[in-house]
Amino acid sequence: MTREELEHIIRASADVTDQYEFMIVGSQSILGPVPNPEEVFTMSAEADIYPLQAPELADKIEGTLGEGSQFHVTYGYYAQGVGPETAVLPQGWINRVHRVQSESTNGRVGYCLDVADLFMSKAAAGRDKDRVFCMALLEHRYVTVAQVLDSVAAMPLDAEEQRRLRGTIRRWVKALNEAGHGLAET
């Protein structure tokens, strides 16, 4: 997905829901802070999105713009209507979002996660695709090891879950360093 395609999804979501502001979570949220990232970050055909003031309308987005919809068939990408509970995020994340608003969004606003918050959300989810995404964020230097390890304490996880998350991040860093990426370890 490209930044232009994300802007189209914001515009279409606004048309479907008659809402003004949207939250984009998930991997394509990177297109807010990094409009033209490396190809590894644009492979997904979906944007996870919900109306900020009326998250319950995400079902309308899913039904009209979701996977297998006419929108998806026509454009080759789609919106996945999600809710605020979809992403586990560090405290204060809302104060770090990146605003996407242009003529292409018809003036409607999409808020995308800061890259470090996106990393933490993906790291906490812990699926294979999230590991690959997080390791690519580290490899391409969109986040630093110190930055993400420092963010663990702000995650709404208990002490044991935070300990496991730190260990997971350290294992990723070790694997990247063993592959010759020379990341600074902490």
SERO-4910 file (N, C-alpha, C, O; in steps of 0.05 Angstrom, whole numbers):
BEGIN
 pado doro    nc1    nc2    nc3   cac1   cac2   cac3    cc1    cc2    cc3    oc1    oc2    oc3
  Met    A     17    -23      0      0      0      0     18     25      0     39     25     13
  Thr    A      9     45    -14     24     70    -15     10     91      2    -13     87     11
  Arg    A     23    113      6     11    136     21    -15    145      7    -35    151     20
  Glu    A    -14    147    -20    -37    156    -35    -61    136    -31    -84    145    -29
  Glu    A    -55    110    -31    -76     91    -26    -87     93      2   -112     90      6
  Leu    A    -70     98     22    -80    103     49    -98    127     49   -119    127     62
  Glu    A    -90    149     36   -107    173     35   -134    166     22   -155    177     31
  His    A   -134    149      2   -160    141    -10   -177    126     10   -201    130     11
  Ile    A   -165    108     25   -180     93     46   -192    112     66   -214    109     75
  Ile    A   -177    132     75   -187    152     94   -211    166     82   -232    169     95
  Arg    A   -209    175     57   -230    189     43   -255    171     41   -277    180     47
  Ala    A   -251    147     32   -273    128     29   -286    121     56   -310    118     57
  Ser    A   -270    118     77   -281    113    103   -298    136    113   -318    132    126
  Ala    A   -289    160    107   -305    184    114   -332    184     99   -352    190    110
  Asp    A   -331    177     73   -355    176     58   -375    155     69   -399    160     70
  Val    A   -365    133     77   -381    111     87   -393    117    115   -416    110    121
  Thr    A   -378    131    132   -386    135    160   -395    163    166   -407    168    187
  Asp    A   -390    182    149   -395    210    154   -380    220    179   -390    237    194
  Gln    A   -356    210    183   -339    218    205   -316    234    194   -310    234    170
  Tyr    A   -303    249    212   -282    268    204   -254    257    210   -235    262    195
  Glu    A   -251    243    233   -224    234    242   -224    204    244   -243    191    253
  Phe    A   -201    193    236   -197    164    236   -170    157    248   -151    172    246
  Met    A   -170    134    262   -145    124    273   -136    100    256   -152     82    251
  Ile    A   -111    101    247   -100     79    231    -80     65    249    -60     77    259
  Val    A    -84     40    254    -65     23    269    -55      1    251    -64     -1    228
  Gly    A    -38    -15    260    -27    -37    243     -5    -27    225      3     -3    226
  Ser    A      5    -44    209     30    -39    194     28    -14    176     48      0    173
  Gln    A      6     -9    164      4     13    145      2     40    158      2     61    145
  Ser    A      2     40    185      4     65    200     31     78    195     34    102    200
  Ile    A     50     62    186     77     73    181     76     95    159     93    112    158
  Leu    A     55     95    142     54    114    120     47    142    130     49    161    114
  Gly    A     41    146    155     38    173    166     65    185    171     72    206    159
  Pro    A     81    174    189    107    186    195    128    181    173    147    197    171
  Val    A    124    161    157    143    154    135    128    151    109    120    128    102
  Pro    A    122    173     95    105    171     71    115    152     49     99    141     34
  Asn    A    141    149     47    153    132     26    173    112     37    197    115     32
  Pro    A    164     93     53    182     74     65    192     53     45    182     51     23
  Glu    A    212     38     53    222     16     37    199     -3     31    180     -5     45
  Glu    A    202    -18      9    181    -36     -1    172    -56     20    149    -64     20
  Val    A    190    -66     37    183    -85     57    159    -76     75    145    -92     85
  Phe    A    156    -49     77    136    -38     95    109    -32     80     90    -24     92
  Thr    A    109    -37     54     85    -30     38     72    -54     25     56    -51      7
  Met    A     79    -78     34     70   -102     21     41   -108     28     28   -123     13
  Ser    A     31    -98     50      3   -104     58    -17    -90     41    -12    -68     32
  Ala    A    -39   -104     35    -60    -92     19    -82    -81     37   -103    -71     27
  Glu    A    -79    -81     63   -100    -73     81    -91    -51    100    -67    -50    108
  Ala    A   -109    -33    107   -104    -13    128   -125    -18    150   -149    -18    145
  Asp    A   -115    -21    174   -132    -24    198   -141      4    207   -124     20    213
  Ile    A   -167      9    207   -177     36    212   -203     36    228   -219     17    226
  Tyr    A   -207     57    244   -232     61    257   -238     90    260   -219    106    263
  Pro    A   -263     98    260   -270    126    265   -263    133    294   -272    120    313
  Leu    A   -248    154    298   -238    161    325   -261    167    344   -260    159    367
  Gln    A   -281    182    335   -303    190    353   -326    170    354   -344    172    371
  Ala    A   -326    151    336   -348    131    334   -337    104    325   -344     95    304
  Pro    A   -321     92    342   -308     67    334   -328     45    326   -321     26    311
  Glu    A   -352     47    337   -372     27    330   -379     27    300   -391      7    290
  Leu    A   -373     48    286   -378     49    257   -357     34    241   -359     33    216
  Ala    A   -338     22    254   -317      7    239   -330    -16    223   -319    -24    202
  Asp    A   -352    -26    233   -366    -48    218   -376    -38    191   -376    -53    172
  Lys    A   -384    -13    189   -392     -2    163   -369     -1    144   -371     -6    120
  Ile    A   -346      7    155   -321      8    138   -315    -20    128   -310    -25    105
  Glu    A   -315    -39    147   -309    -67    140   -328    -78    119   -320    -91     99
  Gly    A   -354    -72    122   -374    -82    104   -372    -70     76   -377    -84     56
  Thr    A   -365    -45     74   -364    -31     48   -337    -31     35   -335    -33     10
  Leu    A   -316    -29     51   -289    -26     40   -271    -49     47   -247    -49     41
  Gly    A   -281    -70     60   -265    -92     70   -256   -113     49   -262   -110     25
  Glu    A   -242   -133     59   -232   -154     42   -255   -167     26   -275   -174     37
  Gly    A   -251   -169      0   -271   -182    -18   -293   -163    -27   -310   -170    -43
  Ser    A   -293   -138    -17   -314   -119    -24   -309   -109    -53   -288   -115    -65
  Gln    A   -328    -95    -64   -325    -83    -91   -301    -64    -91   -287    -62   -110
  Phe    A   -298    -49    -69   -276    -31    -66   -249    -46    -69   -232    -38    -84
  His    A   -247    -69    -55   -223    -85    -56   -218    -96    -84   -196    -94    -94
  Val    A   -239   -106    -96   -237   -117   -123   -228    -95   -143   -212   -100   -161
  Thr    A   -239    -71   -140   -233    -49   -158   -205    -39   -155   -191    -34   -175
  Tyr    A   -196    -35   -130   -171    -21   -125   -148    -39   -118   -124    -31   -120
  Gly    A   -153    -63   -108   -132    -81   -101   -121    -78    -72   -102    -91    -64
  Tyr    A   -134    -60    -57   -127    -56    -29   -154    -51    -15   -174    -46    -27
  Tyr    A   -153    -53     12   -178    -51     27   -174    -40     55   -152    -39     65
  Ala    A   -197    -33     67   -196    -24     95   -207    -47    113   -226    -60    106
  Gln    A   -193    -51    135   -203    -70    155   -213    -53    178   -198    -40    192
  Gly    A   -239    -54    183   -251    -40    205   -244    -53    231   -251    -76    235
  Val    A   -230    -39    248   -222    -50    274   -231    -32    296   -246    -13    291
  Gly    A   -224    -38    321   -231    -21    343   -207    -12    359   -185    -21    354
  Pro    A   -211      6    378   -189     16    394   -174     -6    410   -151     -3    416
  Glu    A   -188    -28    415   -176    -49    430   -157    -67    413   -143    -84    423
  Thr    A   -157    -62    387   -141    -78    369   -111    -77    375    -97    -97    374
  Ala    A   -101    -53    381    -72    -49    385    -67    -43    415    -79    -26    427
  Val    A    -48    -58    426    -38    -52    453    -15    -32    449      5    -37    436
  Leu    A    -19     -8    461     -1     14    456     11     26    482     -2     24    503
  Pro    A     35     38    480     47     50    504     31     74    513     17     87    498
  Gln    A     33     80    539     20    104    550     29    129    534     52    131    526
  Gly    A     11    147    529     17    172    516     18    170    485     24    190    472
  Trp    A     11    147    474     14    144    445     -3    164    429      6    173    408
  Ile    A    -26    171    439    -44    190    425    -31    217    421    -37    231    402
  Asn    A    -12    224    438      1    250    436     24    250    415     36    270    410
  Arg    A     30    226    404     52    223    385     43    216    357     59    211    340
  Val    A     16    215    352      7    207    326     15    227    304     20    251    310
  His    A     15    218    280     21    234    257     -4    238    240    -18    219    233
  Arg    A     -9    263    234    -34    271    220    -30    267    190    -11    277    178
  Val    A    -49    254    177    -51    252    148    -76    266    139    -98    256    145
  Gln    A    -73    288    126    -96    304    117    -87    319     92    -67    332     91
  Ser    A   -103    317     71    -96    329     45   -121    332     28   -143    324     36
  Glu    A   -117    343      4   -139    343    -15   -148    315    -21   -172    310    -26
  Ser    A   -129    296    -21   -136    268    -28   -153    255     -6   -165    234    -11
  Thr    A   -153    266     18   -171    255     39   -196    272     41   -212    268     60
  Asn    A   -200    291     22   -223    310     24   -223    325     50   -244    332     61
  Gly    A   -199    330     60   -196    345     85   -201    329    110   -198    339    132
  Arg    A   -209    304    107   -213    287    130   -186    279    141   -166    280    127
  Val    A   -185    270    166   -160    266    180   -156    237    187   -174    224    198
  Gly    A   -133    226    181   -125    200    190   -101    204    209    -82    217    202
  Tyr    A   -102    192    232    -80    193    251    -65    167    250    -77    146    253
  Cys    A    -40    168    245    -23    144    243     -4    143    267      5    164    277
  Leu    A      1    120    277     18    116    300     47    125    294     56    123    271
  Asp    A     60    135    314     88    141    313    102    114    309     92     93    318
  Val    A    125    114    295    138     89    288    145     72    313    142     48    313
  Ala    A    155     85    334    162     70    359    137     58    371    139     35    381
  Asp    A    115     72    371     90     61    382     80     38    365     70     18    375
  Leu    A     83     41    339     75     19    320     92     -6    326     82    -28    327
  Phe    A    118     -1    329    136    -24    336    127    -38    362    125    -62    362
  Met    A    120    -22    382    112    -34    408     86    -50    405     83    -71    417
  Ser    A     68    -39    390     42    -53    385     47    -80    371     35   -100    379
  Lys    A     63    -79    351     69   -104    336     85   -123    353     80   -147    352
  Ala    A    104   -113    368    120   -131    386    102   -144    407    106   -168    412
  Ala    A     83   -129    417     65   -141    437     46   -162    425     40   -181    438
  Ala    A     38   -158    400     21   -177    386     36   -203    382     25   -225    386
  Gly    A     61   -201    374     79   -225    374     74   -246    353     85   -268    356
  Arg    A     59   -240    332     56   -260    311     81   -261    293     97   -242    295
  Asp    A     84   -281    277    107   -283    259    110   -258    242    132   -248    239
  Lys    A     87   -250    230     89   -226    212     97   -201    228    109   -183    216
  Asp    A     89   -200    253     97   -177    270    127   -177    276    140   -156    276
  Arg    A    138   -201    281    167   -204    285    182   -194    261    201   -179    264
  Val    A    174   -203    237    187   -195    213    186   -164    209    206   -152    202
  Phe    A    162   -153    215    159   -124    212    176   -109    232    190    -90    224
  Cys    A    176   -117    257    192   -104    277    222   -106    271    237    -87    275
  Met    A    231   -129    263    259   -133    256    267   -115    233    289   -104    232
  Ala    A    249   -111    213    254    -93    191    256    -64    200    272    -49    191
  Leu    A    238    -57    220    240    -29    231    267    -25    244    279     -3    241
  Leu    A    277    -44    258    304    -42    270    325    -42    249    343    -25    250
  Glu    A    324    -60    230    344    -62    209    347    -36    193    369    -28    186
  His    A    324    -24    187    324      1    170    327     26    187    325     48    177
  Arg    A    331     22    213    337     44    232    314     64    235    318     87    240
  Tyr    A    289     54    232    266     71    238    262     74    268    250     93    277
  Val    A    272     55    283    272     57    312    300     48    322    314     34    308
  Thr    A    307     56    346    332     47    358    326     26    379    303     25    390
  Val    A    345     10    385    343    -10    406    336      3    433    317     -5    447
  Ala    A    351     24    439    346     38    465    317     49    466    304     48    487
  Gln    A    308     61    444    282     73    443    260     52    449    242     58    465
  Val    A    261     29    436    240      9    440    242     -4    467    222    -10    480
  Leu    A    267    -10    476    270    -22    503    260     -3    525    248    -12    544
  Asp    A    265     23    522    255     43    541    225     44    541    213     50    561
  Ser    A    212     38    518    183     40    515    169     17    529    145     19    535
  Val    A    182     -4    534    169    -28    546    156    -21    572    134    -30    578
  Ala    A    168     -4    589    157      3    615    131     18    612    115     19    631
  Ala    A    126     31    589    101     46    585     79     28    573     56     38    569
  Met    A     85      3    568     64    -15    557     45    -24    579     54    -30    601
  Pro    A     19    -26    573      0    -34    593      0    -65    597    -20    -79    592
  Leu    A     23    -74    606     27   -103    610     37   -107    639     49    -89    651
  Asp    A     32   -130    650     42   -135    677     73   -139    676     84   -141    654
  Ala    A     86   -140    699    115   -142    700    126   -166    685    146   -163    671
  Glu    A    113   -189    687    123   -213    674    121   -209    643    139   -217    628
  Glu    A     99   -198    634     95   -194    605    115   -174    595    126   -177    573
  Gln    A    121   -153    610    141   -134    603    169   -147    601    184   -141    583
  Arg    A    175   -164    620    201   -178    620    203   -195    595    224   -195    582
  Arg    A    182   -210    588    182   -226    564    186   -209    539    200   -217    520
  Leu    A    172   -186    538    174   -169    515    203   -158    511    213   -157    489
  Arg    A    215   -150    533    243   -142    532    261   -164    521    278   -159    504
  Gly    A    257   -188    531    272   -211    522    268   -217    492    287   -223    478
  Thr    A    244   -214    483    238   -218    454    253   -198    437    265   -205    417
  Ile    A    251   -172    445    265   -151    430    295   -156    430    308   -153    409
  Arg    A    306   -164    452    335   -169    454    343   -193    435    364   -192    423
  Arg    A    325   -213    433    331   -236    415    331   -226    386    347   -235    370
  Trp    A    312   -209    379    311   -198    352    336   -183    345    348   -186    324
  Val    A    345   -166    364    369   -150    361    393   -169    357    410   -165    340
  Lys    A    395   -189    374    417   -208    372    417   -222    344    438   -224    332
  Ala    A    394   -230    335    392   -243    309    400   -224    286    414   -232    268
  Leu    A    392   -199    288    400   -179    268    430   -174    269    443   -172    248
  Asn    A    441   -172    293    470   -168    295    486   -192    284    506   -189    272
  Glu    A    476   -216    290    489   -240    279    488   -241    249    505   -253    236
  Ala    A    468   -228    238    465   -226    208    481   -202    197    480   -197    173
  Gly    A    496   -188    215    513   -167    206    502   -139    204    513   -122    190
  His    A    480   -134    219    467   -108    218    478    -87    237    472    -63    234
  Gly    A    495    -95    256    509    -76    273    491    -57    289    497    -33    290
  Leu    A    470    -68    301    453    -51    317    467    -46    345    479    -65    355
  Ala    A    463    -23    356    473    -18    383    456    -33    403    432    -31    402
  Glu    A    469    -48    420    454    -64    440    454    -49    466    473    -33    472
  Thr    A    434    -53    482    433    -41    509    429    -63    529    427    -57    553
***
